[in-house]
Amino acid sequence: MKTKFFFLAVAAATTSLCGYVESASAQAIIVEEDVSVTEVLPGKPRYYSDSHKNNWFISLGAGGQTFLTEHTGDAQYTLAMNFAVGKWISPYLGFRLSAMGGALHTNWPFSEGVMTHMRYAAVYGDLMWDMFNTFHGYNERRVFSIIPFAGAGGIYSFHNTPYGSKTYAFPITAGIKLNFRLSHYVDFFLEGRGNLIGDHFNGIVEGKEVESVVSAVGGFSIKFGKERFKAYDAYADQMMINQLNNKVNRLRGQLEECESQEVECPPCPEPVVEEVTVVEPAGCNQELTGVVRFTINSAVVSDEEMVNVYNIAQWLKSNPSCNISVIGYADKDTGTPEYNKQLSQRRAESVVKLLTGKYNIDKKRIQIVANGSDSQLYPKNNNWNRIVVFAGSAQ
């Protein structure tokens, strides 16, 4: 009898324990987590340099100058020499340290038939602004640029006849530079400069309170560094990250679906002998199947699209008697027709830069065509028109 009561007690305790466990497991714990999402909006690409050694330059020039001060008769012009060292810190702004010197004829009569003159040396620190890169977008191969500049410095005069005094001043200076690109490493420039100096600089305190040395010089600039500036598009990078995340999630879902299925291995198929048909190569005049796709408002070739640029480069190397047209497009639902025209031009130029720079294709074999959004290869799918396509042609 005691044994029977013992088993009944154990059964009752077990039933109570199972009921407690089921009750506890039925209570779901909900944790709310705040997620902050930062949205990256389309905008202009940012630019950076791979090395601090890039984008330095030195300039050497010569021209004429005159000294605007108290004088009699016409202004006198003398030889001006110029030397500068500088660096572009961005496609829009740069700085330089510039040295100038020479002799100045002040034309102030000391005695009958004798005019005074002086020698001077000056050093200026200039801040430069590239107007074309600012308003029309950065283009490393732009042939002509207008570059205003302004700054301050120090100027020292000596051998001042007949007063013999040595003077110095700290003028402010400004001017404009016309820059002509000759090659990747050499530019030609024409530059005009004026400064404002105190009245004491020529040793005579009389008349005008401000004096000025005005010069116009021309010369050459030597640019250092193999690379200039590279584009960084935060929006394009974010789009690529989103695409990769979506791809990873899709593959995870497919993997989980495969793991949940029991699949029997089918019998091995009989070996099949395939016939290989040798196709004669097509002529140069053909539409090439390679397409380079871009994200919205971007002219940066992504890593995923580099294989298409490689395939076109291999086709050109395999067909040395053929040329190609690199044709850029933009979707019509984004931007104005004028902006889309420029965007399609930048997209085509990005592809051409890779073909010529990375794969050593002669640029004479390549023609750039910017169709903008005036024509759409895919009128039913707007997103597919952010592309660069290729067309072959005979030399």
C-alpha positions as CSV (number, residue, x, y, z in Angstrom):
1,M,0.0,0.0,0.0
2,K,2.9,2.3,0.8
3,T,4.4,1.6,-2.5
4,K,1.2,2.5,-4.3
5,F,1.0,5.9,-2.5
6,F,4.7,6.5,-3.3
7,F,4.1,6.1,-7.1
8,L,1.0,8.3,-7.0
9,A,3.0,11.1,-5.3
10,V,5.8,10.9,-7.9
11,A,3.3,11.1,-10.7
12,A,1.6,14.1,-9.2
13,A,4.9,15.9,-8.7
14,T,5.9,15.1,-12.3
15,T,2.6,16.5,-13.7
16,S,3.0,19.7,-11.7
17,L,6.6,20.2,-12.9
18,C,5.6,19.7,-16.6
19,G,2.8,22.2,-16.2
20,Y,5.2,24.8,-14.8
21,V,7.6,24.3,-17.6
22,E,4.9,24.6,-20.3
23,S,3.6,27.8,-18.6
24,A,7.1,29.3,-18.5
25,S,7.8,28.4,-22.1
26,A,4.5,29.9,-23.2
27,Q,5.6,33.4,-22.0
28,A,7.4,35.2,-24.9
29,I,10.0,37.8,-24.1
30,I,9.8,40.7,-26.6
31,V,12.8,43.0,-26.8
32,E,12.4,46.3,-28.8
33,E,15.5,47.7,-30.4
34,D,15.9,51.1,-31.9
35,V,17.6,51.0,-35.3
36,S,19.1,54.2,-36.7
37,V,19.3,54.2,-40.5
38,T,21.5,56.8,-42.2
39,E,20.4,57.5,-45.7
40,V,23.1,58.6,-48.2
41,L,21.6,60.9,-50.8
42,P,23.0,61.3,-54.4
43,G,25.5,64.1,-54.7
44,K,28.7,65.2,-56.4
45,P,31.6,62.9,-56.1
46,R,34.4,63.7,-53.7
47,Y,38.0,63.6,-54.7
48,Y,41.2,62.4,-53.0
49,S,44.8,61.7,-53.7
50,D,46.5,58.4,-53.1
51,S,49.8,60.0,-52.0
52,H,51.0,63.3,-50.5
53,K,53.6,63.3,-53.3
54,N,51.1,63.8,-56.0
55,N,49.8,67.2,-57.4
56,W,53.0,69.2,-56.6
57,F,54.4,71.5,-59.2
58,I,57.2,74.0,-59.9
59,S,56.9,76.9,-62.3
60,L,59.4,79.1,-64.1
61,G,58.5,82.1,-66.1
62,A,59.6,85.5,-67.4
63,G,57.9,88.6,-68.8
64,G,57.6,92.4,-68.2
65,Q,56.8,94.6,-65.3
66,T,56.3,98.2,-64.4
67,F,56.3,100.3,-61.2
68,L,53.3,102.4,-60.6
69,T,54.4,105.3,-58.4
70,E,55.1,109.1,-58.6
71,H,56.8,109.6,-61.9
72,T,57.1,111.9,-64.9
73,G,56.7,110.8,-68.5
74,D,55.6,107.4,-69.6
75,A,55.7,104.2,-67.5
76,Q,58.9,102.2,-67.8
77,Y,58.9,98.4,-68.4
78,T,61.6,96.0,-67.3
79,L,62.3,92.3,-67.2
80,A,60.5,90.3,-64.6
81,M,61.6,86.8,-63.4
82,N,59.3,84.3,-61.7
83,F,59.7,81.0,-59.8
84,A,57.1,79.1,-57.8
85,V,56.5,75.9,-55.9
86,G,53.0,74.8,-55.1
87,K,50.5,72.0,-54.6
88,W,46.8,71.4,-55.5
89,I,45.1,70.1,-52.3
90,S,41.9,69.5,-54.2
91,P,40.7,69.9,-57.8
92,Y,39.4,73.3,-56.8
93,L,42.0,74.8,-54.4
94,G,45.8,75.0,-54.3
95,F,48.6,77.0,-52.8
96,R,52.0,78.1,-53.9
97,L,55.1,80.0,-52.7
98,S,56.2,82.4,-55.5
99,A,59.4,84.4,-55.9
100,M,59.8,87.5,-58.2
101,G,62.5,90.0,-58.8
102,G,64.2,92.4,-61.2
103,A,64.9,96.1,-61.6
104,L,62.3,98.8,-61.5
105,H,62.6,102.3,-63.2
106,T,60.6,104.7,-61.2
107,N,61.2,107.6,-63.6
108,W,61.4,110.1,-60.8
109,P,63.9,112.8,-62.0
110,F,66.9,113.1,-59.7
111,S,68.6,115.6,-61.9
112,E,68.3,116.8,-65.5
113,G,68.4,113.7,-67.7
114,V,69.0,111.2,-64.9
115,M,66.2,108.8,-63.9
116,T,66.2,106.7,-60.7
117,H,65.9,102.9,-60.6
118,M,66.0,100.2,-58.0
119,R,66.3,96.4,-57.7
120,Y,64.0,94.3,-55.7
121,A,63.1,90.7,-54.7
122,A,59.7,89.6,-53.5
123,V,58.2,86.4,-52.1
124,Y,54.4,85.8,-52.1
125,G,52.1,83.1,-50.6
126,D,49.2,82.6,-53.0
127,L,45.9,80.8,-52.6
128,M,44.7,79.5,-56.1
129,W,41.2,78.7,-57.2
130,D,40.4,76.7,-60.4
131,M,37.2,78.2,-61.7
132,F,36.5,75.5,-64.4
133,N,36.8,72.6,-62.1
134,T,34.5,74.3,-59.6
135,F,31.7,75.1,-62.1
136,H,32.1,72.4,-64.8
137,G,33.4,69.4,-62.8
138,Y,36.9,68.0,-62.4
139,N,38.5,66.9,-65.6
140,E,42.2,65.9,-65.5
141,R,42.5,66.3,-69.3
142,R,41.0,69.8,-69.6
143,V,43.1,71.8,-72.0
144,F,42.4,75.3,-70.7
145,S,41.7,76.6,-67.2
146,I,41.3,80.1,-65.6
147,I,42.8,80.3,-62.1
148,P,42.4,83.5,-60.1
149,F,44.7,83.8,-57.0
150,A,45.3,86.1,-54.1
151,G,47.8,86.3,-51.2
152,A,50.3,88.3,-49.3
153,G,54.1,88.4,-48.9
154,G,57.2,90.4,-48.4
155,I,59.2,92.7,-50.8
156,Y,62.7,94.1,-50.4
157,S,64.4,96.8,-52.4
158,F,68.1,97.6,-52.7
159,H,70.5,99.5,-54.9
160,N,68.1,102.4,-55.0
161,T,69.8,105.2,-56.9
162,P,70.5,107.9,-55.9
163,Y,69.1,107.6,-52.4
164,G,70.9,104.4,-51.5
165,S,68.3,103.4,-49.0
166,K,67.0,99.9,-48.5
167,T,63.3,99.5,-47.9
168,Y,60.9,96.6,-47.4
169,A,57.2,96.2,-47.2
170,F,54.5,93.5,-46.8
171,P,52.1,93.9,-49.8
172,I,48.9,92.2,-50.6
173,T,48.7,90.7,-54.1
174,A,46.2,89.3,-56.6
175,G,46.1,88.2,-60.2
176,I,44.8,85.7,-62.7
177,K,46.5,82.8,-64.4
178,L,45.6,81.2,-67.8
179,N,46.7,77.6,-67.8
180,F,47.2,75.4,-70.9
181,R,47.7,71.7,-70.5
182,L,50.4,70.3,-72.8
183,S,50.7,66.8,-71.3
184,H,50.3,64.9,-68.1
185,Y,53.4,66.5,-66.6
186,V,53.8,69.9,-68.4
187,D,51.6,73.0,-68.5
188,F,52.1,76.4,-70.2
189,F,50.8,79.5,-68.4
190,L,50.2,83.2,-68.8
191,E,49.9,85.2,-65.6
192,G,49.2,88.8,-64.6
193,R,49.8,90.0,-61.1
194,G,49.5,93.3,-59.2
195,N,50.3,94.2,-55.6
196,L,49.7,97.1,-53.2
197,I,52.7,98.6,-51.4
198,G,53.0,101.5,-49.0
199,D,54.3,104.9,-50.3
200,H,57.7,104.6,-48.7
201,F,58.9,101.6,-50.8
202,N,60.8,103.6,-53.4
203,G,62.3,105.9,-50.7
204,I,60.1,108.8,-51.6
205,V,57.1,109.6,-49.4
206,E,55.1,112.0,-51.6
207,G,52.1,112.0,-53.8
208,K,50.2,108.7,-53.9
209,E,49.9,106.8,-50.7
210,V,49.9,103.4,-52.4
211,E,52.4,102.1,-54.9
212,S,52.2,98.9,-57.0
213,V,54.4,96.5,-59.0
214,V,52.3,95.2,-62.0
215,S,53.7,92.2,-64.0
216,A,52.8,89.9,-66.8
217,V,54.8,86.7,-67.2
218,G,54.6,83.4,-69.2
219,G,56.3,80.1,-68.6
220,F,56.0,76.4,-68.0
221,S,54.9,74.3,-65.0
222,I,56.3,70.8,-64.2
223,K,53.8,68.6,-62.4
224,F,54.8,65.7,-60.2
225,G,53.1,62.4,-59.4
226,K,51.8,59.7,-61.7
227,E,48.2,60.1,-60.4
228,R,46.2,63.2,-60.0
229,F,42.8,63.0,-58.1
230,K,40.5,60.0,-57.9
231,A,36.7,60.2,-57.4
232,Y,34.9,58.9,-54.4
233,D,31.1,58.5,-54.6
234,A,29.6,57.8,-51.2
235,Y,26.2,57.2,-52.6
236,A,27.5,54.7,-55.2
237,D,29.4,52.8,-52.5
238,Q,26.3,52.7,-50.3
239,M,24.3,51.3,-53.2
240,M,26.9,48.6,-53.8
241,I,26.9,47.7,-50.1
242,N,23.1,47.4,-50.2
243,Q,23.3,45.2,-53.3
244,L,25.9,42.9,-51.7
245,N,23.8,42.7,-48.5
246,N,20.7,41.7,-50.5
247,K,22.8,39.1,-52.4
248,V,24.1,37.6,-49.1
249,N,20.6,37.4,-47.6
250,R,19.3,35.8,-50.8
251,L,22.1,33.2,-50.7
252,R,21.4,32.5,-47.0
253,G,17.8,31.9,-47.8
254,Q,18.6,29.5,-50.6
255,L,21.1,27.7,-48.4
256,E,18.6,27.3,-45.6
257,E,16.0,26.0,-48.2
258,C,18.5,23.5,-49.5
259,E,19.5,22.3,-46.1
260,S,15.8,21.6,-45.2
261,Q,15.3,19.4,-48.3
262,E,16.2,15.8,-48.6
263,V,17.5,15.2,-52.1
264,E,18.5,11.8,-53.4
265,C,21.5,11.8,-55.6
266,P,20.4,11.0,-59.2
267,P,22.2,8.4,-61.2
268,C,25.2,9.6,-63.1
269,P,24.4,10.5,-66.7
270,E,26.0,8.9,-69.6
271,P,29.0,10.7,-71.0
272,V,28.0,13.1,-73.8
273,V,30.4,13.9,-76.6
274,E,29.9,17.5,-77.6
275,E,30.6,18.8,-81.1
276,V,32.7,21.9,-81.1
277,T,31.8,24.4,-83.9
278,V,34.6,26.8,-84.8
279,V,33.0,30.2,-85.5
280,E,34.9,32.6,-87.7
281,P,35.6,35.9,-86.1
282,A,33.2,38.6,-87.0
283,G,34.3,41.8,-88.7
284,C,35.1,45.1,-87.0
285,N,31.7,46.7,-87.8
286,Q,29.5,45.1,-85.2
287,E,27.7,45.8,-81.9
288,L,29.7,44.5,-79.0
289,T,27.9,42.7,-76.3
290,G,29.9,44.2,-73.4
291,V,28.0,46.7,-71.2
292,V,29.3,48.7,-68.3
293,R,26.6,49.6,-65.8
294,F,26.6,52.5,-63.4
295,T,24.6,53.5,-60.3
296,I,22.4,56.6,-60.3
297,N,24.3,59.9,-60.7
298,S,27.7,58.1,-60.8
299,A,30.5,57.9,-63.3
300,V,32.7,55.5,-61.2
301,V,33.2,52.0,-62.7
302,S,32.5,49.5,-59.9
303,D,34.5,46.3,-59.2
304,E,31.7,44.2,-60.5
305,E,31.8,45.9,-63.9
306,M,35.6,45.8,-64.3
307,V,35.3,42.3,-66.0
308,N,33.3,44.0,-68.9
309,V,36.0,46.6,-69.4
310,Y,38.6,43.8,-69.4
311,N,36.6,41.8,-72.0
312,I,36.5,44.9,-74.3
313,A,40.3,45.4,-73.8
314,Q,40.9,41.8,-74.8
315,W,38.7,42.1,-77.9
316,L,40.7,45.2,-79.0
317,K,44.0,43.3,-78.4
318,S,42.7,40.3,-80.4
319,N,41.5,42.6,-83.2
320,P,44.3,45.1,-83.7
321,S,42.8,46.4,-87.0
322,C,39.5,47.4,-85.3
323,N,38.5,50.6,-83.5
324,I,35.6,51.1,-81.0
325,S,33.1,53.8,-80.1
326,V,32.5,54.1,-76.3
327,I,28.9,55.4,-76.0
328,G,27.7,56.8,-72.7
329,Y,24.0,57.0,-71.6
330,A,22.0,58.4,-68.7
331,D,18.4,57.7,-67.6
332,K,15.9,60.4,-68.5
333,D,14.0,60.2,-65.2
334,T,17.0,61.7,-63.2
335,G,18.5,65.1,-63.9
336,T,18.1,67.6,-66.7
337,P,19.1,66.8,-70.3
338,E,22.2,69.1,-70.1
339,Y,23.4,67.4,-66.8
340,N,22.7,63.9,-68.2
341,K,24.8,64.8,-71.3
342,Q,27.7,65.7,-69.1
343,L,27.2,62.6,-66.9
344,S,27.2,60.3,-69.9
345,Q,30.4,62.0,-71.1
346,R,32.1,61.4,-67.7
347,R,30.9,57.7,-67.7
348,A,32.4,57.2,-71.2
349,E,35.6,58.9,-70.1
350,S,35.9,56.7,-67.0
351,V,35.8,53.6,-69.2
352,V,38.3,55.0,-71.7
353,K,40.7,55.9,-68.9
354,L,40.7,52.3,-67.8
355,L,41.2,51.0,-71.3
356,T,44.2,53.3,-72.0
357,G,45.7,53.5,-68.6
358,K,45.2,50.0,-67.2
359,Y,45.2,47.9,-70.4
360,N,47.4,50.1,-72.6
361,I,45.0,50.5,-75.5
362,D,45.9,53.3,-77.9
363,K,43.5,56.2,-77.4
364,K,43.6,56.8,-81.1
365,R,41.5,53.6,-81.5
366,I,38.8,54.9,-79.3
367,Q,36.0,57.4,-80.0
368,I,33.8,58.8,-77.1
369,V,30.1,59.4,-77.8
370,A,27.9,61.1,-75.1
371,N,24.2,60.4,-75.9
372,G,22.9,61.7,-72.5
373,S,19.3,60.9,-72.0
374,D,18.0,62.0,-75.4
375,S,18.0,58.4,-76.6
376,Q,17.2,55.4,-74.4
377,L,18.3,51.9,-75.2
378,Y,15.8,50.5,-72.8
379,P,12.7,52.6,-72.8
380,K,10.7,50.2,-70.7
381,N,13.2,50.0,-67.9
382,N,14.6,53.4,-66.9
383,N,17.3,52.0,-64.6
384,W,19.0,50.0,-67.4
385,N,19.9,53.2,-69.2
386,R,22.7,54.1,-66.8
387,I,25.3,52.4,-69.0
388,V,28.2,52.6,-71.4
389,V,28.0,50.4,-74.5
390,F,30.5,49.7,-77.3
391,A,30.4,49.5,-81.1
392,G,33.3,48.2,-83.3
393,S,34.5,49.8,-86.5
394,A,37.2,49.3,-89.0
395,Q,40.3,51.5,-89.0
